[in-house]
Amino acid sequence: MPGIDESLLEAMRLPGARGASLVDWISGLALGAVGEAPGGDWEATAAETAELGRHVAESGSLAAGGAADPGKEPPVEDMIATTADAYHLLRFVSTPFDSTVFLHLWLDRHDGNLALARIRLAEMADRLVLG
């Protein structure tokens, strides 16, 4: 079972991958990052995506009838944001405890395959070992 570094390096092997990180959406910190950062700064990117991820996760929890129970699947699986030249894929990681992390993949829109990236990022999130 791969840890953070191995998972991020695996994400970077996806066609069109420009950068990948694991972000805690409560603190806004990058727990690990590889490759380029959108805007050139992983810490700023982590803080910005954490705010977005937190909003989506909390909205999903409310729609599901309350806060997510520890050990349950996150209410939101993934989120995709598109720009003219890139995709940003956020995959929420399910853990035995109350998980507050997601994988963020920055994918070149012209060289990447969004469908393949979603499948592989889901597999990585399922195998990821935290702690």
N, C-alpha and C positions, 0 to 999 in steps of 0.2 A: 504494500500500500504506500503510494508516494506521499511525501510531505509537500510543504509549500513550494520550495525551490524546484523540486522535480516536476510538480504540476505546472508551474509557470513556464519552465523550459519546454515541457511537452506542448503547451499552448502556442509557444513561439514557433513550433514546427508546422503549424497549420499554414496552408497557403495564404499569403497576404497579411500574415500577422505582423503588426508594427510594434506592439507592446502589450504586456499583460501584467496584471497586479491582483493581489488579494487584499480586499479593503474591509475594514471593520466599519459598518455604517453607523454605529453609535458614537465612536470616538472620531471618525473621519480620518483615521490613519491607515497608511498602506502597510500591511504586514509583510509584504514582499512585492518586488516589482522587477521586471526585466524588459529590455528593449527600450524603444523610444517612449517618451511620455507626451500625450497631447499637450501642446503648449510648452513643452520642454521641462516641466516640473511635476514629478510624481506626487509630491506631497500636496500641491495645489489641486491636481487632478483627483487625488483620493478624497480630499475634502469636498470637492464639488460633486463627484459621483456619489459620495456617501449621503449627501443631503438629498439627492434625487432618489437613491436606493431606499433611504429611510422613509421618505414620503410614500413611495410606492408600496413598500412592505407594510407600513402602518395602515395605509388605505386598504390594502388587501386583507389585513387582519380584521379591520372593521367590517368589511364586506362578508367575511367568513363568520362573523358573529362574536368578535372579541379578539383578545390577544392570542397569538399562537401558543399552543401547549408545547412544553419541552418534549423533544422526541418525536414530534409530528412533522409532517412535511411543511415547508414554508408555504404561506398562502399564495405567494407569487413565485413562479419557477424562474423566469428570466424576463429581461427587458431589452429592447433593441431601440437604439437611437441612431438615426441616419443623418449624414451630412452629404454634401455634394461629392466628397471624395473618400468617405470612410463610414464604417459601421462601428458602433460601440455596443458590445454585447455584455450585459451584466447577468451573471448566473448566480442565483442565491444558493448557498451551500446549506444543506440539511445536516444537522449533527444531533447526537443523543442529548445534548443540552440545548438551551435556548440560543440558537445560532444567530449571530448578527454579522455575518460576513458574506461577501459575494466575490466571485471572480469577475474581473473586468478585462475584456479582450478588445483591443483596438485593432480593427481589421481594415486593410485597404480595400476600398469598394471595387476597384478594377481588377485586382489580383486575387481577392479573397472569395470564398464560397460560404455565404452566410448559413445555408442549410447544413453544410458539413460542420461548420464552426459550432452551431447550436448543439448538434448531436455530440460532438467530441467534448465540448465544454460541460455538457450534462454528465457524460461519462467520467470526466476528470473530477467534477464536483462530488460524484458518488464515491469515488475512490480516495478522495483527499483525506489525509489524516492530520488533524489539528492537535497541537499540544505535545 
